Amino acid sequence: MEESNNNNKNNNIVDTSYADRVVFLMKCPALVSRSFQSTSSLSSSSSSSSINNNNNVVPVAKLVLSLDALCPADDDNTQFTMELTGTDLGNVPKFYSMDMSKDFAPMSVFSESQGKIYVEGKIKTKFDVRPQYDGIERYGKLCRERTNKYSTKTRQIQVIGHDKPIMNMPGIIHVQEKKKVVAKGSEAKRTRRDRGEMEDITFKLFEQQSNWTLKELVNKTDQPEQFMKDILKDLCVYNNKGVNQGTYQLKPEYKKSIDDPN
């Protein structure tokens, strides 16, 4: 009984041996995280003898630190970039900018092993990772492919005659019920276009003028208001004040790709 109590006391102790170790926090897109995991799985699948003897560990990415030797050594003079080193990336961009920031609430990293809690370090710097301008086109193509994949309908509906009703059967709709659903308000509703097609149309509209209101874009494209909001949320920024208050304009990365398509 005494030994069990001692084990419980040890489990409640937090190991702070590495509490002062500097740790970086990186906020990255989900596709980058998946690329890290796939590359790490290739490394872990290698034989243990090969890793121990030859250090044959597959790197997940390469970080590049840039400094201007003629300027003072401070954070404003330091730039980080990242390059993914995986071989099977597909349309995933390889090069990323890393915006460094130290303006956040103090945080530490914790882990748990066999019921014991460890402090792994203190977060000193946060990085916001985003694709560089030369990867915007590949990233946009990847997003369109993902949208098309999840918007494809896989459910099949079997229509039967009203003389043979089958109740409480999933995937089966009565003919009369289907007619009522289609006829109700069908003329008043706007039909949604393909997501990728709408993004191209939105870019062309912003080539004509730099600022649009939501109402103008809905009338111009004849699309549902909520669908248009979702597209603008991904492509644009909303002006809350200033001379263009209440309008949308393209995000800087998309604006540059339009101004300089090459």
N, C-alpha and C positions, 0 to 999 in steps of 0.2 A: 504493500500500500504506500509505503514511504517512497519507493522508487518511482511509482506512477506519479506521485505528486511532484517529484523533482523534474520528471519529463515535461509535465504541463507547465511548470515554471520556465523551463528552458525554451519551450515553444512560444511563450509570450514575450521573449526578449527579442528586440530588434537589433540586428547586427549592423553597426554604423562604421565598420572598418573602412569602407570606401565612400563615406558620405561626402568628402571634399573632392572627390574625383570629378573632373570636368566632363560633362556629357552634352552632346549636341542634340537638339530636337529638330527633325526634318518632316515637314508637311508636304507630301507629294501626291500626285494623282494615283488612283487605284491601279492603273495599268503599269505604273513604275513599280509599285509594291508587288504586283503579280510577277513582273519580270525578275525582281530580286528573288522571289520564292522559287521560280522555275530554275534559275541559275544555281541557287543554293542546293536544290535537290539533285542537280547534276554533280555537284561537288561531293555531296554526301553519299552518292551512289558509287563513287570511286572506292577502290579497295583501301582498307585502313593502312596497310603496309606501304602503299604508294604515297599516301598523304604524309605518313610519319617519316619516311626515308627521303622523299624527294620534294616535300612541301608542295605537292601538286594540287593546290587549292585553286578552284576556278573563281576569279574575282567577279563580283556582281556589277561594279561600276568603277570609273576612274574619276577622281576629283582633281581639278586644276585650280591652283591658287595663283592669282595674278596680282602683282605689286608694281607700283610706279616708283622706281628708285630715286626719282628727283623730287618726290613729294614726301611729306612727313609720314611716318609709320603710324597710321590709325585705322579705325574701321572703315572710314569713308574712302580710304585709299586701297582697300582690300576687296577683291572680287573673286567669287567662287563660281565655277562652272562644273557640270557633271556630264560624263559620257557613259552611256550604258555599253557594256562590253559583251552582252549576250550575242550569240550567233543567230538565233531564230527569233528575231524581233518583229517580223512582219511589217505592219504599218506603224508600229510604235516609234515615235521620234527618238533619236539617239542622243541629242544634245539638249541640255537644259540649263537655264539660268537659276541661280540660287540667291534669292534676296535675303540678306542677313539682317537680323533684328535682335536687339537686346531689351526692347521695351515691352515686357510682359511680366506677369506676376511670378514671384519666385516659385520654382517647382523642383521636385526631386524625383528620381526614378527608383521604384521599389520592385522587388521580385520575391517570390515565395518558393521554397523548396522543402519538401517533407515537413510541412507545417511551420517552418521557421521563416521569418521575414528578414530580408536584406535590403539595405540602402545601397543602390548601385552607383549613385553619383548625383551631382547637382547640375541642373540645366543652366548653362550660361548663355547660350546662343540658340536662336531659332532660325531655321532656313525655310523659306517658302519656295518650293520648286515649281517651275513652269517651263513649258517647251520654248526653245528659242525660236526666233522668227523663221528660220529656215526649216523648222519642223511643224509649223502651223498647218501647212497643206496636208501633210501626212496625218497629223492629229485630227484635222477636220474630216478626212476620209475615214479614219477609224471610228469616229463618233457617228458618222452617217451609217456605216456598216452595222454598228451596234444597234442603232435606232431601228434600222430596217429589220434586223434579226428579231428584235423583241416586239415589233409591231405586226409581224406576220401571224396571221390567225391559223392555229392548228386544230381548233375544235370543229368537228363536223356536226351538222344539223340535219336530221332526217325529217322530211315533211310527209305527213300521212293525211289521208282523207278524213273529213269530219265524221264520216259514217263509221269509222273504226277508231274511236278515241282510246288512247292509252294514258292513264293518269299517273302522275308522280314518277315519271320516267325521265332521268336527266338526259339532256341533249336532244329531246324530241319536243317540237313545238307544233301546236295545233294550227291548221291552216287559217281558221277564222281569227285566232289570236294574233297571228303574224300579220294579217291584213290590217288589223286595228293599230298595231304598233307602227307599221310603215306609214299609214295614212295620217296619223296624228302629228300635225305641225311639221310635215316634211318639207313643205314649200317655204316655211319661214326660217328654217335652219340653214346655216352655211355649211358647205361640204369641205372637210379638211383635205388639203393637198398632202403630198408626200413631204416628210420632214426635210429631206435633202433638197428637194425642189424649192421649198419655201425659203430655206437658207440662201440659196442662190438668188431668188427674187428679192430678198431683203438686202443683200449686198448691192444689187443693181439699183435699188431705190436710194440707198445711201451714197451711191456714186452721183446721183442727181442733186442731192442736197444733204448737208451734214447732220441736220436735226429734223426729227419727226415726232409728232405726238402719237399716242396709241390709237386715238380715234382716226387720225389720218391714215395710219398704216392698215387699220382694219377695213376702212372704206376702199383703200387703194388695192388691197389684196383680196378682199371679199372672203376673209377667213374668220373663224370664231375668235372672239376676244381673248379667251383664256389660252387658246393655242398660240395666238400671237404673243401673249405675255411670256409664255414659256420660251419661245424662240428669242425674244428680246432679252430675257434674263441671261441667256447663254452668250449672246453676241454683243450686247450693248451695255452702256451705263446710263442711269437715270439722273437727270439734272434736277436737284432739289432746290437750287437757288441760282441767282444770276440772271442774265438776260435771256438765257435759254431754259428757264425754269419750266418744268412740266414736260420736257421733251427727252427723247432718247438720242444717243449718239454712239457710234461704234467704239468698242474697246480699242485701246492704242494698238494692240498687236494685229487686230483685224484691219484697222485703218491703214497701217503701214503696208500690209500685204496687198491692199487695193491700190494704194498710191504707187507702189513699186512691185508689180506682179512678177518681175523676174527675180 
